Amino acid sequence: MPEPSKESQTARAAQAERTAFTENAILDAAEAVFARRGLEGTRVREIAEAAGVNGATLYNYYASKSALYEAVLDRGVRPLITLMESYAAGPRERESTRALVAQVMVHLSQHPHLSRLIYLEAMAEGDYLSTLSRTWFRPLVSQILRELQDGAVPPELGEGLHPLVAALFLHLTFGHFALAPLLQEIFDVDPLSAAGVERQTRFIDTLLVQMFPQLTRDRGDGSGGGDVG
C-alpha cells in the first residue's frame, strides 16, 4: 500500500486540528451554558450558538445533550483523578504536594464554569446528581480518603472525620471558583484573577502542611516518622 503523500498528511493534520478546535469550542460553550441553566434548563441550540456552530455540527460530535454534559464533566474532573493517582504513586515530598495543589488549581482556573455547574447540580438535586457522584466524584474522593488513611493523620482528625476533611478540600478548590461572584462582592477582590487563584493556592498548600505535616515530607527523610505510605 503506498505511503500517504506529504500533502495528504498535511491535510489530515489540518483537519484533525480543526476538529479538535471545534470540539473544544463546543465543550467550553457547554460548560458555560450548563453552569447557568443546568442540564434540564439548557437547550442544545443555546450551546451551538455560543460555540459558533450549527446544531447539526454539534450532533456530529455528541449524540445527545446528556452525552455532551458527561463530556464536560469528564474533561473537568477526570484529570484531577489522574493527578491524585500520580501523586499517590510517588513520595510525599514537600515539592510534590505543592505541585499537586498548584496543578489542581490551574486546571480548575482553566475551566472556571465547571465548579458552578457542579454546585448547581448539587443544589438543585438534579436527576444527574447520582451519576455525577458515582462516576466522577467518588473516585476522586476515594483517592483523597486513601491518602488520609495511609498518612500519619493527627489523632484529633481520626478516621471518622476523614470524609469531612475530604469535603473541606473540595470546598477549598471547587468552592473557590463556584462562589467567586459572592466572594468578590464580599471582599472586593476577584477570586478568578491570577492573583486570586495564586493566593488560594498558597492558602491550601499552607493548610495542608499545618494539618498533615507527614503527608508533605519525603518518606525517607527521617523527619519524624519515616515511611507514611
ZIVEN-V529763 format. One record per pair of residues at least 6 apart in sequence whose C-alpha atoms are under 7 Angstrom apart, sorted by the first residue. I is the first residue (numbers start at 1). J is the second residue. If there is no record, write none. Layout:
# ZIVEN-V529763
i->{I | I}
j->{J | J}
This chain:
# ZIVEN-V529763
i->{25 | 26 | 27 | 29 | 29 | 29 | 30 | 31 | 31 | 31 | 32 | 33 | 33 | 34 | 34 | 35 | 35 | 35 | 35 | 35 | 38 | 38 | 38 | 44 | 45 | 48 | 48 | 48 | 62 | 76 | 76 | 77 | 78 | 80 | 81 | 81 | 83 | 84 | 91 | 91 | 92 | 92 | 92 | 92 | 92 | 93 | 93 | 93 | 94 | 94 | 94 | 97 | 98 | 101 | 101 | 102 | 105 | 105 | 112 | 115 | 115 | 115 | 115 | 116 | 119 | 121 | 122 | 141 | 144 | 145 | 145 | 148 | 150 | 150 | 151 | 151 | 151 | 151 | 152 | 152 | 153 | 177 | 180 | 180 | 184 | 184 | 190 | 191 | 209 | 214 | 219 | 219 | 219 | 220 | 220}
j->{51 | 51 | 72 | 47 | 50 | 51 | 47 | 72 | 113 | 114 | 113 | 42 | 47 | 42 | 117 | 113 | 114 | 116 | 117 | 120 | 117 | 120 | 121 | 65 | 55 | 54 | 55 | 58 | 68 | 111 | 114 | 136 | 136 | 104 | 139 | 140 | 100 | 143 | 218 | 219 | 215 | 216 | 217 | 218 | 219 | 216 | 217 | 218 | 216 | 217 | 218 | 216 | 205 | 201 | 205 | 201 | 173 | 201 | 177 | 174 | 175 | 177 | 178 | 178 | 178 | 129 | 129 | 166 | 166 | 162 | 166 | 162 | 228 | 229 | 214 | 215 | 228 | 229 | 214 | 228 | 212 | 192 | 191 | 192 | 190 | 191 | 196 | 197 | 216 | 228 | 226 | 227 | 228 | 226 | 227}
